[in-house]
Amino acid sequence: MRLSSLACRAVLALALLPAVSSSGQTSDKPRYGAWGFDLTAMDSAVRPGADFDRYASGAWITRAVIPPDKSSVSLRLEMSDVTEARLHDLMEKAAATAPAQPATLSDKVGAFYKAFMDERRIEALGASPIGAELAAVREAPDRVARLRRLPVQPLRRHRPEGRESLRHVREPVRPGPARP
């Protein structure tokens, strides 16, 4: 099961960062040359004036393979995959050593992750842990009242209404990952 929120992974990574740095682990070596720029990605057979994109990254485009589980490939996606794998390993290790009563930050992250991954318990409990909040939302007479009764208010953004730049409309925004 993958975590559903990039923000959750980022918070957990920041929480575990002191534990990782103090444990003596070192990060992998840089993958893109000494200065962070991969000269082997260039296709010097192409003139820059003819097709600069092919000149700058033509060799990489030629040798890049789109994984079967992805719709595209890029260095950013590779970096995200590596980061996600590292975070998963950190959380698995923290969960393996988390005591019943966590005291340290690493223990708390491990206990949180262990509880998050306990599918049998989650399925057994169903919606009962948040039953009171759901009942309050269901009892609301209309949509606005329902939004106000949520335990956490949804994010709101302001946008200008029509051509009136001084008049703004507040609209609810559903929190969660952005969609393309």
N, C-alpha and C positions, 0 to 999 in steps of 0.2 A: 504494500500500500504506500502510495506517495503522499507527501504532505500537500495539502491543497493551497497553501498560501506562501507566496514568496516572502512576504513580510514576516511570517512566523519563522521561516528558515533563517532570515537575516537576524532576527532577534536572538534566536538560539545560537547562531554563529558568534554573535557579539558576546553572548553570555559565556560561551565556551572558550573564547579567545584567550583569556588569561590562563585557563587551565592547560591549554595546548602549548602556549608559549613557555609556561613554567615547567612543563614536562620534558622539555629538551627536544621535542620534535622539530624538524626543520621542514620547510616547504620544498616541493619539487624544484628542480632546476628550471630556469626560464626556457621556454620552448621556442622563442623567436629571436635568436641571436643575442649577442652581448648587449646591444643597445635597444632591444625591443622591436627591431624592424627586420623582417625576413627578406633578404635580397634574393633568395632562391625562388620567391613567388613571382619575380619579374620574368617577362618573356622578351629578352633583348633582341629577338629576331623581328619584332614588330616595331615600326617607327613610332615614337611618341606622338607625332603630329597626325598620324593616320588613325590610330585607335589607342588613346592614352590608357583606357581601362584595361585593355588587353596587354599593353606594354607594362603597366604597373603590377598586374596580378594575373596575367595569362597563364603562367606555369602552374600557379595554385589552382586556377579554375580547371585546368586540364587534369590535374591529379586529384582534385577533391572528389570524394565519393559521398553521395547522399545516403545516409543510413536508411534501412528499410522502415524504421519506425518514425522517421522524420519527413517533413515536407521540403526541407531545405537544409543547407549546411553553411556555417559561417564560423569564424573564429570566436565570435561572441557566444554562439550556441555551444561550441566545444567547451568554452570557459564555464558556461553555466552548468553543463553536464559534469565537469570535473568538480566544480564547487558543490553541486548537489550530492555527488558521491562522497566527497570529503565530509560534508555535514551529516550525511546518513551514517557514516562510520563513527563520527564523534558521538552522535546521539545514541547509536547502538552500544558503544562502549560505556557511555554514561549510564544507560539503562541497565546494563549487565551488572553494574556495581552499586546501583542506587539502593540505599537502605529503606526500610519501611517508614522511618521518620527522617526525611532528608534534612540536613543542616547546612551544607555548603551549596553554593550556586550550581556546581556541577551535579551534585546529588539531586537538587531540585529539578534541573533540566532532565536528568535521567528518569526521575519519577514521573515527570510530566509526559515524557515521550513514551514511557512504559504504559501509562494509563491511556494515552492516545492510541496506542497500538493494540490494546486489549480488546479485540473485536468481540469476543464471546461475552464479555461483561457489558460492552456497549450495546450489543444486540439484546441482551437479557434485560437491561434497564430501559431500553426504548427511550421514549420522551418523558418518562416519569421524573427525572431530575429537574426538568424545566416546566413541569406541569402547571405550577401556579402562574408563571409568567405567560404561558400559552393561554390559560383560561382568562387572564386579564385582557389579553389582546383580543380574544374571541368575543368577549363581552362588550367591546367598544362599539358604539352605535354607527360610526362611519370610518372612512379610511384615515382621515386626519387624526381622529381620536385613537385609532389603532397605532399609528406612527408614534403618537405621544406616549403610549403605554408600553412601548418596547423598552426592555431593560437598557439598551444602548441606543441612543438616538442615531438614525442614519446620517451619513455625511450630507452636507448641503453645499450647493454651489450657487453663486449669484451670476446671473447673465442679464445683459441689457435687454429690455423689452422693446422690440421694434426699433424705431429710430430714436427713441428717447434714451439717450445715454445716461441720464441722471436717474431714471427709474429702473430699478432692478427687480427681478423675480427670483424668489427662493424656490429651488426645486430639489426634491429629495434625490439622492444618488444612492443606488444600491452598492454597498461595499463589496469588494471582491476583486478578482483579477480582471484586468482590462481585456477586452476582446478586440481582435483586429478588425 
